[in-house]
């Protein structure tokens, strides 16, 4: 009889469910409000629910075991050296978003974060990353600038008082 395997995705998902549900529960002691008039408990509650849902998805995905070819693809041929490309691209994309948003506006900032972060996935082609970036610019304009009326100019040049 084989020893039970430790599936870190399952336990990580369970931990996310507990943390998310706890945050959502505690946020109920604050005024939640509505989507139009959010109270101080709205964001923590929404975030807690999203964290718990991510935990459920992670735990459900842990039930699948990768076959030998998938396992080899996950491990790769880097001889134990971690692949930092994704991490570096996400960090650089976030930094670029800050500076592009500060000096150039929402459209260039959104394009920069999606494009640079998308380059972190080796399976993406340049055309795929470009199309995803353009689509996310459209989504950001509709949601943040038009619907939520976030006070960030779509395009600007340089430092403005």
C-alpha angles and dihedrals in degrees: 000000000000124000116256112264120238107234106196093189091060094049092041090052091049090051091050090050092052094046094044094047091047092052091047091048095049092046089062088076088069127066108274099192124180134294090262094045107028117196126211091270097050099084096043090048094049091045092049092051091048092049091050091049090051088051091053091050091047093049092047091049090052091069091072117081116208115239121234096273093049091047091052090050091051093050095041127185100286095112096236096314110131117241104236098177094102094046094047093048093050092049092046091047091054092048090048090051091055095050096038091049091049097049107020109025141242100310098054092039093052092045091050097050094047095042096047094042091046090058088064091075109078092204092063120094122216090251092052092050091047093050092046090050093051092047092050091050088057091047092048093050093049096044105034106026102032107026102030094027094221108191097240120115116241092227131002137160122231129323115338125186 
